[in-house]
Amino acid sequence: MNDLQIYLIRHGETKWSASGRHTGLTDIPLTERGKQQARALRDRLQGLDFQAIYCSPLLRARETCSLAGFAEKMVLEPDAVEWNYGAYEGLTRGAIEQQHPAWNIFLHGAPGGESPDQ
């Protein structure tokens, strides 16, 4: 009997992730460093034969998947997008905590974005 293995891979670096800005639905590309990170996955995952590869339709995820060498098997999955940060989109944790000092996305959600129940 074969054991099922699931690999969860986050996209490479973007300008916003490098600066600590929350990036949910804003569709931004990888930085050069992010592209290097994605290419490094190719070596790390070499020899693995995935039955399925589901990918967010956002550019940063698609670029990561393609540069890692899995463009041919990529299946875009609309539900694989990140959290909708609403009014907090693009803000750093520090900026959000100025407005809401005890903020926790999993407890409070984001105004104009997703709630924890969603």
C-alpha positions as CSV (number, residue, x, y, z in Angstrom):
1,M,0.0,0.0,0.0
2,N,1.4,3.4,-1.0
3,D,1.2,6.3,1.5
4,L,-0.5,9.4,0.1
5,Q,1.8,12.4,0.2
6,I,0.7,16.0,-0.2
7,Y,3.1,18.8,-0.9
8,L,1.9,22.3,-0.2
9,I,4.0,25.0,-1.8
10,R,3.7,28.7,-1.3
11,H,4.6,31.1,-4.1
12,G,8.0,32.7,-4.4
13,E,8.7,36.2,-3.1
14,T,6.8,39.2,-4.4
15,K,7.5,42.8,-3.7
16,W,4.7,42.9,-1.2
17,S,5.7,39.7,0.6
18,A,9.3,41.0,0.8
19,S,8.1,44.1,2.6
20,G,5.7,42.4,4.9
21,R,2.5,43.7,3.2
22,H,-0.5,41.4,3.3
23,T,-1.3,40.1,-0.1
24,G,-4.5,38.4,-0.7
25,L,-6.2,39.0,-4.0
26,T,-3.9,41.6,-5.5
27,D,-2.4,39.9,-8.5
28,I,1.3,40.8,-8.5
29,P,4.3,39.0,-10.1
30,L,7.3,37.4,-8.5
31,T,10.5,39.4,-7.8
32,E,13.7,38.1,-9.3
33,R,14.4,36.5,-6.0
34,G,11.0,34.9,-6.1
35,K,11.7,33.5,-9.6
36,Q,15.0,32.0,-8.3
37,Q,13.1,30.4,-5.4
38,A,10.7,28.9,-7.8
39,R,13.4,27.5,-10.0
40,A,15.1,26.0,-7.0
41,L,11.9,23.9,-6.5
42,R,12.7,22.2,-9.7
43,D,15.8,20.6,-8.3
44,R,14.2,19.9,-4.9
45,L,11.2,18.1,-6.5
46,Q,13.1,16.4,-9.3
47,G,12.0,12.8,-9.8
48,L,8.6,13.2,-8.1
49,D,5.6,12.2,-10.3
50,F,2.6,14.1,-9.0
51,Q,-0.8,12.7,-9.8
52,A,-2.3,16.2,-9.7
53,I,-1.0,19.8,-9.3
54,Y,-3.6,22.4,-8.2
55,C,-2.6,26.0,-8.4
56,S,-4.1,29.3,-7.6
57,P,-5.0,31.3,-10.7
58,L,-3.1,34.3,-9.3
59,L,0.1,35.2,-11.3
60,R,2.5,34.7,-8.4
61,A,1.3,31.1,-8.0
62,R,1.2,30.3,-11.7
63,E,4.7,31.7,-12.2
64,T,6.0,29.6,-9.3
65,C,4.4,26.5,-10.6
66,S,5.7,27.1,-14.2
67,L,9.3,28.0,-13.1
68,A,9.4,24.9,-10.9
69,G,8.7,22.8,-14.1
70,F,5.1,21.8,-13.6
71,A,3.3,24.0,-16.1
72,E,2.0,21.0,-18.1
73,K,0.3,19.4,-15.1
74,M,-1.0,22.7,-13.5
75,V,-4.7,22.8,-12.9
76,L,-6.0,26.2,-11.9
77,E,-8.2,26.0,-8.8
78,P,-10.2,29.2,-8.1
79,D,-10.6,28.2,-4.4
80,A,-6.8,28.2,-3.9
81,V,-6.5,32.0,-3.7
82,E,-5.3,33.6,-0.5
83,W,-7.4,35.3,2.2
84,N,-9.4,38.4,1.1
85,Y,-7.8,41.1,3.3
86,G,-10.4,43.7,2.2
87,A,-9.4,47.1,3.7
88,Y,-6.2,45.5,5.1
89,E,-4.9,44.5,1.6
90,G,-1.4,45.9,1.1
91,L,-0.9,46.9,4.7
92,T,1.7,45.6,7.1
93,R,0.8,44.0,10.4
94,G,2.1,47.1,12.2
95,A,-0.2,49.4,10.2
96,I,-3.2,47.2,10.9
97,E,-2.3,47.0,14.6
98,Q,-2.4,50.8,14.8
99,Q,-6.1,50.6,13.9
100,H,-6.8,47.3,15.7
101,P,-4.1,46.5,18.3
102,A,-5.2,43.0,19.1
103,W,-6.0,42.0,15.4
104,N,-5.8,38.4,14.4
105,I,-7.0,37.4,10.9
106,F,-8.3,34.1,12.2
107,L,-10.3,35.7,15.0
108,H,-11.3,39.1,13.5
109,G,-11.2,38.7,9.7
110,A,-10.8,41.9,7.7
111,P,-13.2,44.8,7.1
112,G,-14.5,44.5,3.6
113,G,-12.8,41.1,3.2
114,E,-13.3,37.6,4.6
115,S,-14.6,36.7,8.0
116,P,-13.2,33.8,10.0
117,D,-16.4,31.9,9.3
118,Q,-16.0,32.3,5.6
